[in-house]
Amino acid sequence: MIDLSSGASSPAGAIPAQRRAEETVLSLSGIRKEFPGVIALDDVHFNLRSGEVHAICGENGAGKSTLMKIISGVYQPTAGTIRYKGEEVRYASPRESEAAGIAIIHQELNLVPHLTVAENIFLSREPRRGPMVDRRKLKACAKACLDRLGVDIDPDAQVLRLSVAQRQMVEIAKALSLNAEVIIMDEPTSSLTEQEANLLFRVIRELRAKGVGIVYISHRLDEMAQIVDRVTILRDGRFVSSHDFAAITVNDIVARMVGRSLDEKFPERISVPTNEPILRVKGLTRAGVFSDVSFDLMRGEILGFAGLMGAGRTEVARSIFGAEPAEAGTIEFNGRELTIRSPQDAIAEGISYLSEDRKSQGLAIKMSVAANLMLANMSAVANRFGIINRGQHKDRASHYVDLLGIKTPSLDQTVSRLSGGNQQKIIIGKWLFRNSHLLFFDEPTRGIDVGAKYAIYKIMDELAAKGIGVVLISSELPEILGMTDRVAVFHAGRIAKILDTRATSQEEIMFYASGQDAQRKGMQQ
Amino acid sequence: MSETGKISSRMSDRQKDLVQKFAALGSLVALTAVFSLTSNAFFSIDNAMTIALQVTSIGLLGIGATCVIITGGIDLSVGSVLALSGVVAALAVKDYNFPIWLAMLAGILTGTICGLLNGIAVTRLKLPPFIATLGMMLIARGFALQITGARAVSGLGDAFGELGNGALFRIESIGDDGFPNVTFPGIPYPVILMVVIAIAVAYMLNRSVLGRHIYAVGSNADAARLSGVNVDRVTIFTYILSGTLAGLTGCVLMSRLVTGQPNEGVMYELDAIASAVIGGTSLIGGVGTISGTAIGAFVIGILRNGLNMNGVSAFIQQIIIGFVILGTVWIDQLRNRR
């Protein structure tokens, strides 16, 4: 704690004076960026050495993305200097920075889905023979790039057929083909499974060994220990401090990010599980997706769905919600067997689903905060002719804005302008207004900053305490361990094991999620 | 440029909408002022009623187009559908001796059915709206030509022309010379029809659950579906509305001509889409208003009328209207760019 205050007051003092063997490849000092009415960055410093992985940490809105956009030339700084390989530079566009050897790999990957891997890597730089593309050379060069990364991807495969992890590798290969000396990765693991993330880390280590400087932006502090060398912390557009990663704890990083100490990442649970089942699922099956899924959810309980991506967690939730109904099996809800054929059926029964992909499935992004909050239950604020009562509409919407602490300038604000945490709260509000008795939270905290995560956890707990069924689907095991009472571990479309959260560990969950118990059983037989 | 960007980024979305509406309205006023100066006959009640009457077809079709476009769709078939509906009404009177009102109803229902088929093709058969309605455009036109033998259906009687040519509050007296003296030309029935329907549909979009669902489907169909909105039903409704209004437009137009014209309404769908787009409707879906479309329809109508009065050739008119469409959408893009 003493260290904390001294670090914040004298930022430069936080870095040990000793010089490393690596030289500074990119250095930013005194960076300021103003937008009309907003100062996005003020006096930010950042030094990247070649051959290091340098993480930038900060809550949403701390200025990480703006800083990256300044480095890559999307924005011009209002003040401050950027030095790259010892020379002062100012890039007018991402094209210029790319040509100089600074590559950025965006959260939303920038590949052309209908072209092949090789065509994407050399887009606009295709090797030619006369006016024609030299396809043989194109493929050979692409293969060489991919081999340097040690990944097995067919250069002739269409990008749209690749997984997110594979697409990321293609982006990295593209950066390498540009002889990038600095690679910026923005939330690279946010949609990867643990295995895929491990492959990415291996590739990052190799890049580091080759002397590439890597700027690494992520919300997932827990995984940073595996690869990060140094960390720079931003808060509210200001530089807080830089550290050797080994010299600081994750808790200290979080404390500096939020400007206060966060002893608890998870709220003290107030809900108490009972023995009274709300939901009983038996033998739920959808051919080729999941089979024979059975579990109970008790009143007051938070049940976790863990497992690798594609193991069937999301699919089971969506089938109970009626988005893609199951073909066999029974769903008993509050003692009554249900037949659910569409989301409308499920919603009418009080079952709701918060999708993992907020923007593409959760929100009507061009509509207002109020309209989104009311969307699932419009008839409650309309008369029998379907005419909306504007007074009621406003009252109910502002009730949920207050209840959930949604930060928005007004009820009429377009939701696309709000932060991820507030968007998630709007979706929760939408279902609360619908009087839901069972909520599936699918990756509810993905891409949300620490403070907002805590608020979402608290809401989940309060819902469970009120007797509303809560199922938490998550790839983040600490979240599963911190928030659930029991956890159903999925593997290959089946529930491999239902574990008592207090008596289990990350290792045990991973053991079942990776199918090792199935392998062992197979060997015994 | 950067100055306007700064200003707009400080404004809320609601203010921006207002500014855009006033901008469109402003250009309407400017057009009126310019034409009043350049032509003596332009600024008169007579001409105002003429313009209003001319705008009715674009306006009615534009209202339907707006609803379809808000859901993220498009309806290219309305020009053909109005021809088919009109000739169905005309043939019902001529060959089957239907009473006028029943014949017109049959015409309108023809449009409804075409719209329903469009909606089914888009939702159940999952055809892209462009393709589905392009097919209907050819089919409906083909039917209209086939059942009439490509000939105009005439000899329908004066009563058939009442809807298109009649007017409310017309004040006239028979002068000494035996010719009627018109004190006030009256408000043509088609104009009244357009105003009533525009208000009803605007109310539906703004204040009803159905309207909210239409915007939700266009803004994000997946999110709407997962929120329990019956996306298919909402989508089909918009095509039915568009088809029905096309049917009504057909009956009004044929009534005005007192003839069933199977070749009527060619390219009207593009005028309808243009008026929606000038009025700020986004072809990506989720955004659009009836008031905007009404302004868009009047911009096109006044341009045509005013340019006519100034003796500008029909070809030059097309060129100018083309530029107006490009210009307004460009301004809209600038406004939305951040």
Interface residues (C-beta under 8 A of the other chain):
Chain A: F35 P36 G37 F321 A323 P343 Q344 I347 A348 Y353 S355 S360 Q361 G362 L363 A364 I365 K366 M367 A371 M374 L375 A376 M378 S379 A382 F385 G386 I387 I388 R390 P409 S410 D412 Q413 T414 K430 R434
Chain B: G5 K6 S9 R10 S12 D13 R14 R207 S208 V209 L210 R212 H213 Y215 A216 S219 N220 D222 A223 A224 R225 L226 S227 G228 V229 N230 G286 V287
